[in-house]
Amino acid sequence: MSYTTSTGLTIPTYMDVEIAHERIRPYIHKTPVLTSRRLNELTGAELFFKCENLQKAAAFKVRGASNAVFGLSDEEAAVGVATHSSGNHALSLSYAAGQRGIPVTVVMPRTAPKAKKDAVCGYGGTIVECEPSTSSREAVFAKVVAESGADFVHPYNDPRVIAGQATCSKELLEQVSRLDAVIAPIGGGGMISGTCLTLSYIAPEIKIYAAEPLNADDAARSFRAGHIIADDAPDTIADGLKVPLKDLTWHFVRNYVSDIFTATEDEIIDAMKLIWKTMKIVVEPSSAVPLATIIKNPEVFRGKRVGVILTGGNVDLDSLPWKQKD
């Protein structure tokens, strides 16, 4: 079970991952792993795409949100849950809360994609808008929690959430053998922390890489500096990757991640379009960042068997980024 460090961090263990997986099975999909001969030829690697864009609510965050919601006692659940999120955690928590029949309030930037706001409302969530910065998000959220008393389910810096996200790489290792590396997007670090939690226990020989937008590269700069560097309001089309690392996710990043690669906005858009064209699946910009960095760093991945986590597919089809680019 989870343990507390001398600095006060509550660190989830692999036992928490196994408990989480059993808890959330009725509320999630075991998402497929897809391959593409065209992308293998392009990159020189064998790529295995874990398609969380095909997950419930079209995002991996349903795993962590469901673990948190269904881990609450009836008394705790009665007052509801709340969070702040740019989109996928907001709609995932709304989905999970709806499944349990409890209230949910989410603080979202006013600039969050319409598709994600619509999904929150569709799942029964109540939206409170804030300005598109971490400081505004956290200030507005503090007021919401003070008024409602709801249980705070942090988008990523929460051991319950990280244990839930870790079930994604647990499934991946059950579906694909002999991986040399796994790469996932990084913003606040919930998915990458879950990946670290699973792989460090089951397959410590597998290298773990993170991928980040160059326009929101605070995790990469933190990794190189050896301490958290937090940007307040980065500007990138990868809206799910705008938030900074926190103390719990930083624990996993600094101890288990081999490297963090970055991609430009154009590289992200091109990779997103490439996935749509070659694999015929819908992914959002954040999901395309890993492929963009694999293409950009062929010497790292060439000849390797690489798991690639496609984190979500919530896209506003009326404003596709390559249309704006053109």
N, C-alpha and C positions, 0 to 999 in steps of 0.2 A: 504494500500500500504506500501512499505518498508519505514523504518524510519532510521535516523542516530543517533547514540549514542553520548554521550559526548566525547568519545574517537575516534570518526570519523568512526566507523563501520557502514556500511549500512546493516541493518537487514531486510531480506524479511519477509513478513507476510503471513497469510493464504490466504488473498485476492490475493497475488501474485501467490500462488499455484493454485488457481481456474482459474486465467487468463492464467497461463502457461498451464494448462491441456486443456483448450479450444484451445489454440494456437497450441499445438503440436499433437492433436488428429489425424490429417491426416497423420502424419509421424511416428507414433509409433503403436505397438500392445498393446492391453489390455491383458497382459500376464496371463496365467492360474495359478491357485493355485492347486497344487497336494498334495496328502497325500500318506503315506505308512504304512500299518499295521505292516510290519516288523520293520520299524524304530520306530514306536510308542511303540512296545513291547520292543525293545532294550533300549529305553531311559526312558520309563515310562511316557512319555508326549504325548500329541496330537500335532503333528507337521503339520503345514500348510506351504508348500513351495511355495513362490511367485517366479515364474520361469522367471526371467529376462534373463536367458540363452537362452530363446526362443524369446527375444526381437529383434527388428530390429538391425542389426549389432551385434547380440548376446551379448548385454551388456546394462545394465540399463543406462549407460552414454549417450545413444541416447536421453534420456528425457531432461537432462540439456543442452546438446549441441544444440538440436533443439530449445529449448526455447530461448537460446542466439542468435542463427542465425536468427530465424524468428522474433525476437524482434528488430532487427536492422532496421533503416530507409534505404531506397534505396541508399541514399548517403553514409551512413556508410558501407553498404554491398558491395558497388562497389569496395572498396579497399581490400576486402577479410578479412579472419579471420586467426588467428594463435594461436598455443598453444604448450606446451611441455607436454609429456605424455609417460608413459611406454607402452601404447598400447590401451586400450579400449576407453579412451577419445579421443585419436588421431584418431582412426578409426570411432568413433561416430561423431566427429566434421567433418571429411571428408565426412561421409554419409550426414549429415545435410547440409553442404555447397554444396554438389553435388545436393541435392534436390532443393536448391535455385539457383544453377547455378553460384556460386561465388568461387573465388580461396581460397585455404586453404594450409597453410604450417605448418608442425608439426615437432618439435624437439623430437627425440626419442633416448634412449640409444642404443648404437650399439649392446647390449646384449638382446634387446627386442625380444620376441618370433617371429619367422619367420611368423607364422600364422597371427600375428597382423600387422606386416609390410606389408605382402601381402594384407591384407584387406584394409589398408590405401591407398595403390597404386590402388587397385581395385576400390575404391570409388573416385579416382582422386586426392588424396592428394599428396603433395610434401614432402618428408622426408629429414630432415637435421639431421645427426647423431651426438651424443655427447657421452661422457664417462658416465658410469653407476653410476653417483652420482648426488645428488640434486644440488650441487654447479656448476658442469659442465653443467647440463641441463639448469639452469637459466642464466648462462653466455652466452652460445651459443644462447639461445632464445632472450636475450636482443639485440644481434647483428641482428638477423633476423627481429625483430620488427622495429628496427631503420632503417633498409634498406627498408622495405616494407610499413610501416605505417599501417599494418593490425590491426584489432580489436583483442585485446588479450582476449581470452576466457579461463580463468584459469580452470584447470581440476576440481577444487573443491572449491577454496576460492573465489567464485563469487556468489553474491546473485541471479543472473539469473540462474546459474547452480543449486544451492541448491533448488530454487523454482521448477525447473524442476524435480530434483530427488525426491522431496517430493510427486510428483504425484504417485509414486510407492506405498507408504504406504497408500495414499488416496484410490487407487484402492483396495488394500488389505483389508482395513476396509469395503469397499463396498461389497467385496466378502466373507468375513468371519466375523461372529459375535462373541462376547464374548471372545475376546482374553485377555489373562492375561499378555502376554509379546510379544515383537518383538525383534529379534536379527538380526544384519547385520554385515558384515565385516567392519573393519575400517583400513584405511591407512591415506590418507589426511583428510578424514572425510566428504566428500560430501554426500554420501548416508546416513550416520548416522545423519548428520545435517538435511537433508530433512525429515528423519523419525521423528526426534525430533520436527521439525516445524509442521508437520501434527498432530502427536499424542498429542502434548502439547495443541493444539487447539481443536481437535475433541474428544480425549479420553485420558485425562491426567492421568487416573487411570492405564493405561497400562504401565508396566515397559519396559524400553528401555535398551537393553544390546548390547555391541559391542564385536566383536571377532577379535583377532589379532594373527599373527604368533609370537611365542616366540623369533624367530630370528630377528624380526622387531617390538619390543614391546615398541616403544617410546611413543605411545598413552597411553598404560597402565601405564607406568612410569610417564608420564605427569599427568594423572588422579590422581595418588596417591601423586604426589609432589605438585599439585595445580598450576602448570605453565608448559608451553610448553617445552618439551625436544626433540630436533630434532637430529636424527641420519642422517649422510650424505649419507652413502651407505650400508644399511643393506643387508644381503645375505639370501634370502628365495625363495623357489619355488613359493610362492604366489606373483608373480611379480607385481600385481596390488595394493599391500599393502606396498610398500617400501617407499612411500613418507611420510613426516611428517605433522602434523597438522599445520594450520595457524591461524591467529587471528580470522577470521570469524567462521571457523569450531570449534575452541576451545571454542568460546562463547556458541555454542549449546552443546558441549560435557560436559563442566563443569556445565552447568545449568540443563541439562535434562537426561543425561545418568546415570543409576543406578550402573553399574559396567562394567569393561572391562576384558574379560577372554582371556587367551592365549593358544595356542596349539603348540606342537613341529612339526618339519617337518614330522616325521613319522606319527604322529597323523593326520596331514592334508592329507597326501597321503592316509592313510587308510580310512579316511572319504570320500575323493574324489572317491576312488574305490568303497566304499560302496554305494554311491549315484548312480554311474554308474550301479552297479550290481542289486540293489534293485528297482530303479525307472526307469531304462533304458533311462536315459537322460544324455547328455554330459554337464559337468560343468568343469570349470577351477579350479586350486588349490585355488584361493582366495575365490571362492564360497563355498568351502568345510570347511573353517575355522569355521563358526558358528556351523555346526553339530559336528565337532571335539570337540568344547568346551562344547556343550550340553552333549555329551557322557562323557566328563571329569568331569563335574560338575552336576551329576544327582540330588543332593539334592536341587539345585536351580530350576530345571525345572520339576521335577517329579510331576505328577498330574496336570500340567498346560497346557493350550491351548496356543501354541507358534507359532507366525508367524516367518518364517525363510526366509530371502531374499537371493535367489541364484542370485548372481550379474552378472554372465557372463558365456559364454560357448566357448570362443575362445581358442582352445587348439591345440598345434602342435601334431598331431596324430603320427608323426614319433619319438617323444621323450616323451612318456608318463612317468610320474614320477615313477610309480611302476615298470616299466621296468628298469629304472636306479637304483632303490632301490635294485632290484633283482641282 
